[in-house]
Amino acid sequence: MADDTGKFGVGALHLGNPNRRQIFQLGAGAAAGWTLSGNAFAQTERPTNPPDKPRGQVIAALSQEPTVFHPLMPGIEVDQGIWWQVFSPLWFIDPDGKFVPDLAREVPTVENGGLSADGLTWKIKLRSDVKWHDGTPFTAEDVKFSLELINNPDFRARSRVGHSLVKDIKIVAPDEIHWRMEAPYSPYMSILGSLTFIVPKHILEKVTDPNASPFHNAPVGTGPFRWGERVPGDHIQLNAHTGYHAKGPYVERVVFKYIPDLTVLYTQFRTGQVDYTGLQGILPNFVQEAKTLKGCKIFVSSTSSVEHIAPNLEFGALADRTVREALYLAINKQAIIDALNYGLPTQTESFVPQQAWSFQQGLPQHKYDPAKANTLLDAAGWVRGAGGVREKGGVKLEFTNSTTSGNAVREQTQQLLIQDWRAIGAAMRVNNMPAAVIWGDFWQQSKFNSVIVGVNFMLGSDPDVTPRFGSGAIPAKGGRGYNTYQYRNPEADRLLAEGAKQFDLAQRKTTYGALQKLIRDDLAILPLFQGFIAEGVKEGLQGFRPNINMSINCWNIREWYWA
């Protein structure tokens, strides 16, 4: 499990015609998805010849159990597996980073009149052929209700970022809605396209408590699949919505089966009991064997998550940038990638995925150089004391490192770090905890010294990392956000404010490129690698498309079909 606060990232952009000014096309670059076939890599295939009507079923194995079925409330990645099938957003972001209309007839732009040049006025034209699973027509009233519900102070909304700026919502017609933004906020397009699902007004307006109702256990949406049954601890079944407004679905039902033990999950895939291994996928140690299995396809794809060492920038020696640089130089990153992760991840220096439009090329590349690390610490006055541990001004170069108990790869990483850092006079101790403990106040309130964590920093597909690196987003100082690193830099604040008001893609790329250089120079985080996932799909099941812009790769089961 990664950082539970960062499940829903934000941000990527579609470059389109480089000679044309791009407004609000916030997608990523081409998705990094490929299939392992023998020793070769082949591109993933798109649906080409789906059946005329739904046929068969898909058994999708998940290592965690979905439990949150209201798509606007706090949940984790696995819940999205349900949300993407049952509900619909106004638009979504495809693997190429393009915005694709869903409930909206078109994605609003300045060119089509959907956006004012200053980004403050939004005019959304909606489809008029959409029905809820109970047969009730979908209208602009549902969009207005959903946005107002998110901003309802009595509702436990997952996030109000961007939504809180929406004012003066007006229903112009059953298929058109307008609103005004209190301030220009370019990432909002991506927020609406990544995880803002529309919920039914005709059902939820009758509810006394917006946080609890029968809807939460048997949701009604406009998506390609409707609620079937749930057997807690075992599975959820969704059935094809034959009145779905877009292409698909092409299977009669989807069964999400819970198999918490990843070894057992892989065994059931290997023996053909499940058709797809999702969420955490196939353990790295099984990937080479998996690619030799007959009747199976193995997809290895990058994720938006960045595995890194998170220093508490206000703790002891870690507050010293020279110390952080020395620690970074002393990490044998390649050993962590090759020996512990089977060579599958990609080294990175940025918090932005390398497939994103906003990724900054040419950042300083990490070098494993313990000799230089020792020289830096000597020059900075960190003197070796008893037991070889360095000290300066009464502060020892020692700290704890924490991660989720039972995460074998991270625990092995910690053992390598202990050795690497001992060689430069730094003493690290392990202080691991169960997920429910470590990602609670310990992480949120910056009670840690350092942590190994995977975070999707993006806001949907947008690189606005104000919640992560803005000085006003430090929870331990009363801020609202996830800046548990306690990072503060006035220049970072300036760049973040500037980028959120810019609508021109080229300008935003420059701004967020400068921010990536700054974060890398400050070593606010010590990045290890960009995350990856290996997923298995049974031969004959078509349409699987890894999507760097989503937190879960079973986002498009509506497109899946049996050949």
C-alpha positions in Angstrom: 0.0 0.0 0.0 1.2 3.5 -0.8 0.3 6.8 0.8 -3.4 6.5 1.3 -3.8 10.3 1.0 -2.5 10.2 -2.6 -4.8 7.8 -4.2 -6.4 10.4 -6.5 -3.7 12.3 -8.3 -4.3 15.1 -10.8 -2.8 15.9 -14.1 -1.7 15.4 -17.8 -1.9 17.4 -21.1 -2.4 16.5 -24.7 -0.1 18.5 -26.9 -2.1 18.2 -30.2 -1.0 20.5 -32.9 2.2 22.2 -31.7 1.4 25.3 -33.7 -1.9 25.9 -32.1 -2.5 27.4 -28.7 -3.9 24.7 -26.5 -6.4 25.5 -23.8 -7.2 23.2 -21.0 -6.2 19.9 -22.7 -4.8 18.4 -19.6 -3.7 14.8 -20.4 -0.5 12.9 -20.4 1.8 11.6 -23.1 1.4 8.1 -24.6 0.7 5.5 -21.9 3.6 3.3 -21.1 1.9 0.0 -21.7 3.4 -3.1 -23.3 2.8 -6.8 -23.5 5.3 -9.4 -22.6 5.3 -12.0 -25.3 8.3 -14.4 -24.9 11.2 -12.0 -24.7 9.6 -9.3 -26.9 7.5 -6.3 -26.1 4.3 -5.7 -28.2 2.0 -2.7 -28.0 -1.3 -3.2 -26.4 -4.2 -3.7 -28.7 -7.4 -1.6 -29.0 -10.8 -3.1 -29.5 -11.3 -3.8 -33.2 -14.2 -6.3 -33.6 -16.4 -6.3 -30.5 -19.6 -8.4 -30.5 -23.0 -6.9 -31.4 -24.4 -7.7 -27.9 -22.9 -8.5 -24.5 -21.4 -12.0 -24.3 -19.8 -13.9 -21.4 -18.3 -12.6 -18.2 -15.0 -11.3 -16.8 -13.7 -12.5 -13.4 -11.4 -9.7 -12.2 -9.3 -10.6 -9.2 -8.5 -7.8 -6.7 -6.2 -8.0 -3.7 -8.3 -5.6 -1.7 -12.1 -5.4 -1.2 -14.0 -2.4 -2.5 -16.1 -1.0 0.3 -17.0 2.6 -0.8 -19.6 2.8 -3.5 -20.5 6.5 -3.4 -18.0 7.9 -5.9 -17.7 11.3 -4.3 -16.7 10.1 -0.9 -13.2 9.2 0.4 -12.1 5.8 -1.0 -9.0 4.1 -2.3 -7.9 2.8 -5.7 -9.8 -0.5 -5.5 -13.1 1.3 -5.1 -12.5 3.0 -8.4 -12.8 -0.4 -10.1 -16.5 -0.2 -9.2 -16.9 3.6 -9.8 -15.7 3.5 -13.4 -18.1 0.7 -14.2 -21.2 2.1 -12.5 -20.9 5.8 -12.9 -19.9 8.3 -15.6 -17.9 11.6 -15.5 -18.5 14.6 -17.8 -15.4 13.5 -19.7 -12.5 11.2 -19.1 -8.8 11.1 -19.9 -7.7 8.3 -22.3 -4.3 6.6 -22.3 -3.0 9.2 -24.8 -3.8 12.0 -22.5 -6.8 13.3 -24.5 -10.1 14.4 -22.9 -12.9 12.3 -24.3 -16.6 13.5 -23.8 -18.8 11.2 -21.8 -21.9 12.8 -20.2 -20.9 16.0 -21.9 -21.4 16.3 -25.7 -18.1 18.0 -26.1 -15.1 19.0 -23.9 -15.4 22.8 -23.4 -12.7 25.0 -25.0 -12.4 28.6 -25.9 -12.7 27.7 -29.5 -16.1 26.0 -29.1 -17.4 28.6 -26.7 -17.4 26.3 -23.6 -14.8 28.4 -21.8 -14.3 32.1 -21.6 -10.8 33.4 -22.5 -10.1 34.2 -18.8 -11.1 30.7 -17.7 -13.8 32.0 -15.4 -17.0 31.1 -17.3 -17.8 27.4 -18.1 -20.7 26.3 -20.4 -21.2 22.6 -20.6 -23.5 21.0 -23.2 -24.8 17.6 -22.1 -26.0 14.5 -23.9 -29.8 14.2 -24.0 -29.9 10.4 -24.5 -28.5 9.3 -21.1 -30.6 7.3 -18.6 -29.9 6.3 -15.0 -29.9 2.5 -14.4 -33.5 2.9 -13.0 -34.6 4.4 -16.3 -34.8 8.1 -15.1 -33.4 10.5 -17.7 -30.1 12.2 -16.8 -30.2 16.0 -16.9 -28.3 19.1 -16.0 -30.0 19.0 -12.6 -27.9 15.9 -11.8 -24.7 17.8 -12.6 -25.7 20.8 -10.5 -26.7 18.5 -7.6 -23.4 16.6 -7.7 -21.3 19.8 -7.7 -23.3 21.3 -4.8 -23.1 18.0 -2.9 -19.3 18.1 -3.1 -19.4 21.6 -1.6 -21.9 20.7 1.1 -20.1 21.2 4.4 -22.2 18.4 5.9 -21.0 15.9 3.2 -17.8 13.9 3.6 -16.4 14.8 0.2 -13.3 13.1 -1.0 -11.9 16.4 -2.2 -13.1 20.0 -2.7 -10.0 21.1 -4.6 -11.2 23.1 -7.6 -14.9 22.4 -6.8 -14.9 25.1 -4.0 -14.2 27.7 -6.7 -17.5 26.9 -8.5 -20.1 29.6 -8.1 -23.4 30.7 -9.6 -24.4 27.4 -11.2 -27.2 27.9 -13.7 -29.3 25.4 -15.6 -29.9 26.9 -19.0 -31.7 23.8 -20.4 -32.1 20.1 -19.4 -28.9 19.5 -21.5 -26.9 22.6 -20.7 -25.4 24.0 -17.5 -23.2 27.1 -16.9 -21.2 28.2 -13.9 -18.6 30.8 -12.9 -15.2 30.2 -11.3 -14.3 32.4 -8.4 -10.7 32.4 -9.7 -9.1 30.9 -12.8 -7.9 27.4 -12.0 -6.6 25.4 -15.0 -6.3 22.0 -13.3 -10.1 21.9 -12.9 -10.6 20.4 -16.3 -8.5 17.4 -15.2 -10.3 17.2 -11.9 -13.6 16.9 -13.6 -12.2 14.3 -16.0 -10.4 12.0 -13.6 -12.6 11.3 -10.6 -15.6 13.5 -10.5 -18.5 11.2 -11.2 -22.1 12.5 -11.5 -24.6 11.1 -9.0 -28.4 10.9 -9.3 -30.3 13.9 -7.8 -33.7 12.1 -7.9 -32.4 9.4 -5.4 -30.0 11.4 -3.2 -32.0 14.6 -2.8 -34.5 12.5 -0.6 -31.7 11.4 1.7 -31.7 13.0 5.2 -28.0 12.2 5.9 -25.8 12.6 2.7 -23.2 10.4 4.3 -25.4 7.4 4.7 -28.3 5.9 2.7 -29.3 2.7 0.9 -27.6 4.2 -2.2 -24.2 3.7 -0.5 -24.7 -0.1 -0.6 -26.6 -0.4 -4.0 -25.5 2.5 -6.1 -27.4 3.7 -9.2 -25.4 5.3 -12.0 -25.3 6.0 -15.7 -22.2 3.7 -16.4 -21.9 0.6 -18.6 -22.7 -1.8 -15.7 -25.4 -1.8 -13.1 -25.3 -3.1 -9.6 -25.9 -6.8 -9.3 -24.9 -8.3 -5.9 -22.3 -8.0 -3.2 -21.2 -10.9 -1.0 -18.9 -9.2 1.6 -15.5 -10.8 1.8 -16.0 -12.6 -1.5 -17.1 -10.7 -4.6 -19.2 -8.0 -6.2 -21.2 -8.7 -9.4 -22.1 -6.0 -11.9 -24.4 -6.7 -14.9 -24.4 -5.1 -18.3 -26.4 -1.9 -18.6 -28.1 -2.5 -22.0 -29.2 1.2 -22.2 -25.7 2.5 -21.9 -25.2 5.7 -23.9 -21.7 5.0 -25.3 -19.9 2.1 -26.9 -20.2 -1.2 -25.0 -20.4 -2.9 -22.7 -19.5 -6.1 -24.5 -19.6 -8.6 -21.6 -22.8 -9.6 -19.8 -21.3 -9.3 -16.3 -18.2 -8.4 -14.4 -17.3 -10.3 -11.1 -14.8 -8.6 -8.9 -13.3 -11.4 -6.8 -11.3 -10.6 -3.6 -8.1 -12.6 -3.2 -6.0 -10.8 -0.5 -2.9 -13.1 -0.8 -1.0 -12.0 -3.9 0.6 -15.5 -4.3 -2.8 -17.1 -4.2 -4.1 -14.5 -6.6 -1.3 -15.3 -9.1 -1.9 -19.0 -8.7 -5.6 -18.6 -9.5 -4.6 -16.6 -12.6 -2.1 -19.3 -13.6 -4.7 -22.0 -13.3 -7.3 -20.1 -15.3 -9.7 -19.4 -12.4 -9.6 -15.6 -13.0 -9.4 -13.6 -16.2 -7.6 -10.5 -15.0 -5.2 -9.6 -12.1 -5.8 -6.1 -11.0 -4.9 -3.4 -8.5 -1.5 -4.7 -7.3 -1.1 -7.1 -10.2 1.5 -9.8 -10.3 4.4 -9.8 -7.8 7.7 -8.9 -9.4 9.2 -12.3 -8.6 6.5 -14.1 -10.6 6.7 -11.9 -13.8 9.3 -13.8 -15.6 7.5 -17.1 -15.1 4.2 -15.5 -15.9 5.3 -14.5 -19.4 5.9 -18.1 -20.2 2.4 -19.2 -19.3 0.3 -20.5 -22.2 -3.1 -18.8 -22.7 -2.0 -15.6 -20.8 -0.9 -12.1 -21.7 1.3 -10.1 -19.3 1.2 -6.3 -19.4 3.9 -4.3 -17.7 3.1 -0.6 -17.5 4.3 2.5 -15.7 2.1 4.1 -13.1 2.0 7.7 -11.9 3.2 6.8 -8.5 6.8 7.7 -7.5 8.5 5.5 -4.9 10.7 7.8 -2.8 12.2 8.5 0.6 10.2 11.2 2.2 12.3 13.2 4.6 10.7 15.3 7.4 12.5 18.5 6.5 12.2 19.9 10.0 13.7 16.9 11.7 17.3 17.0 13.0 20.0 16.4 10.4 17.5 15.9 7.6 16.8 19.7 7.7 20.3 20.2 6.2 20.2 20.1 2.4 23.9 18.9 2.3 22.9 15.9 4.4 20.1 15.1 2.1 22.4 15.4 -0.9 24.9 13.1 0.7 22.3 10.5 1.6 21.0 10.6 -2.0 24.5 10.1 -3.4 25.0 7.2 -1.1 21.9 5.2 -2.2 22.6 2.4 -4.6 19.4 2.9 -6.6 20.3 0.4 -9.3 20.6 -2.4 -6.7 17.2 -1.5 -5.3 15.7 -1.6 -8.8 17.5 -4.7 -10.1 17.9 -6.9 -7.0 14.7 -6.1 -5.2 12.3 -5.1 -8.1 13.6 -7.4 -10.8 14.7 -4.5 -13.0 11.1 -3.5 -13.8 10.9 0.1 -12.5 12.4 3.1 -14.2 14.8 5.5 -12.4 13.4 9.0 -12.1 14.4 12.4 -10.7 10.9 14.0 -10.8 7.6 13.8 -9.1 5.9 14.0 -12.6 5.5 10.7 -14.6 7.8 10.5 -17.5 4.9 10.0 -19.9 3.2 13.3 -18.9 3.2 16.4 -21.1 4.6 18.3 -18.1 7.6 16.1 -17.4 10.9 18.1 -17.4 13.7 16.5 -19.3 17.3 17.0 -18.4 17.1 17.1 -14.6 20.4 16.2 -12.8 20.8 12.4 -12.9 21.5 10.5 -9.7 24.9 9.0 -9.3 25.9 6.4 -6.8 29.0 8.1 -5.3 29.6 7.4 -1.6 33.1 9.0 -1.9 31.6 12.3 -2.9 29.0 11.9 -0.2 31.7 11.6 2.5 33.6 14.6 1.0 30.5 16.7 1.2 29.8 15.8 4.8 33.4 16.4 5.8 33.4 19.9 4.2 30.1 20.8 5.9 31.5 20.0 9.3 29.7 16.7 10.0 32.4 14.9 12.0 32.5 11.2 12.7 32.1 10.4 16.4 31.7 7.3 18.5 30.7 4.3 16.4 31.4 6.2 13.2 28.2 8.2 13.4 28.7 11.8 12.3 27.7 14.8 14.4 27.5 18.6 14.0 26.6 21.2 16.6 25.3 18.5 19.0 23.0 17.0 16.3 23.7 13.4 15.4 23.3 12.2 11.8 20.8 9.5 12.9 17.1 9.0 12.2 14.4 6.4 11.8 12.9 5.2 8.6 9.3 3.9 8.5 7.1 2.1 6.0 4.2 -0.4 6.0 4.8 -3.5 8.1 4.9 -6.6 5.9 5.8 -4.9 2.7 8.7 -7.3 2.0 10.3 -5.3 -0.9 10.3 -2.0 1.1 11.7 -3.8 4.2 14.5 -5.2 2.1 15.1 -1.7 0.7 15.5 -0.5 4.2 18.2 -3.1 4.9 20.1 -1.9 1.8 19.8 1.7 2.9 21.1 0.9 6.4 24.3 -0.5 4.8 24.6 2.3 2.2 24.2 5.1 4.8 26.4 3.5 7.4 29.3 3.8 4.9 29.0 7.6 5.1 28.5 7.9 8.8 24.7 8.0 8.9 22.8 5.8 11.3 19.3 4.7 10.2 16.9 2.6 12.4 13.7 0.9 11.1 10.4 1.9 12.7 7.7 0.1 10.7 3.9 0.1 11.4 0.7 -1.4 10.1 -0.9 0.6 7.2 -3.8 1.9 9.4 -1.3 3.4 11.8 1.5 4.7 9.6 -0.7 6.6 7.2 -2.8 8.1 9.9 -1.5 10.9 12.1 2.0 9.6 12.1 2.2 10.5 8.4 -0.4 13.2 8.2 1.0 15.2 11.1 4.7 14.8 10.2 5.5 12.7 13.3 8.0 10.6 11.2 11.8 11.1 10.6 11.7 9.6 7.2 9.4 7.3 5.3 9.5 5.1 2.2 6.3 5.7 0.3 4.8 5.7 -3.2 2.8 8.8 -4.1 0.9 9.8 -7.1 1.6 13.6 -6.9 -0.5 14.5 -9.9 -3.9 16.2 -9.5 -5.8 13.8 -11.9 -3.5 14.3 -14.8 -2.4 17.8 -13.9 0.9 18.7 -12.3 -0.5 21.1 -9.8 1.2 19.9 -6.6 0.1 22.7 -4.4 -1.4 20.2 -1.9 2.0 18.4 -1.7 4.5 21.2 -1.8 2.7 24.4 -1.1 3.8 26.1 2.2 0.1 26.5 3.2 -0.6 22.8 2.8 1.4 21.5 5.9 -1.1 19.7 8.1 1.2 19.8 11.1 1.1 23.6 10.9 -2.7 23.8 10.4 -2.5 23.8 6.7 -5.0 22.0 4.4 -3.2 19.6 2.1 -0.7 16.7 2.2 2.7 18.6 2.5 3.8 16.2 5.2 7.4 16.8 4.1 7.0 20.3 5.6 8.6 21.8 2.5 8.6 25.6 2.3 10.1 27.6 -0.5 8.7 31.0 -1.6 9.8 30.4 -5.1 7.9 27.1 -5.2 4.8 28.9 -3.9 5.2 31.5 -6.6 5.5 28.9 -9.4 2.5 27.0 -8.0 0.3 30.1 -8.0 1.4 31.0 -11.5 0.8 27.6 -13.0 -2.7 27.2 -11.6 -3.8 30.4 -13.4 -2.2 29.7 -16.7 -4.3 28.1 -19.5 -1.7 28.1 -22.3 0.1 24.7 -22.5 3.5 26.0 -23.4 3.5 28.5 -20.5 2.4 25.8 -18.1 5.1 23.4 -19.3 7.7 26.1 -18.6 6.3 26.9 -15.1 6.0 23.3 -14.0 9.4 22.5 -15.5 11.0 25.2 -13.3 9.2 23.7 -10.3 10.6 20.2 -11.0 14.1 21.7 -11.2 13.5 23.5 -7.9 12.2 20.4 -6.0 15.1 18.3 -7.4 17.6 20.9 -6.4 16.2 21.3 -2.9 15.9 17.5 -2.6 12.5 17.8 -0.9 12.1 14.1 -1.7 14.7 11.5 -2.6 13.1 9.7 -5.6 13.9 6.0 -6.1 11.9 5.1 -9.2 8.6 5.6 -11.1 6.2 2.9 -10.1 5.1 0.0 -12.3 2.5 -2.7 -12.4 2.5 -6.1 -14.0 -1.0 -7.3 -14.8 -2.2 -10.6 -16.3 -5.0 -10.9 -18.9 -6.4 -14.3 -20.1 -5.7 -14.9 -23.8 -8.7 -14.0 -25.9 -9.8 -11.1 -23.6 -9.5 -8.0 -25.8 -9.6 -4.2 -25.0 -7.3 -4.0 -21.9 -5.6 -0.5 -22.1 -3.2 0.6 -19.3 -3.8 4.3 -18.6 -1.1 6.4 -16.9 -3.9 9.0 -16.2 -5.9 6.6 -14.0 -5.2 5.1 -10.6 -6.5 1.7 -11.8 -6.1 0.0 -15.2 -9.6 -1.7 -15.2 -11.1 1.8 -15.9 -12.5 0.7 -19.3 -14.0 -2.7 -18.8 -16.9 -1.4 -21.0 -14.5 -1.9 -23.9 -13.4 -5.4 -23.0 -14.7 -8.4 -24.9 -14.0 -12.0 -25.7 -12.6 -12.6 -29.1 
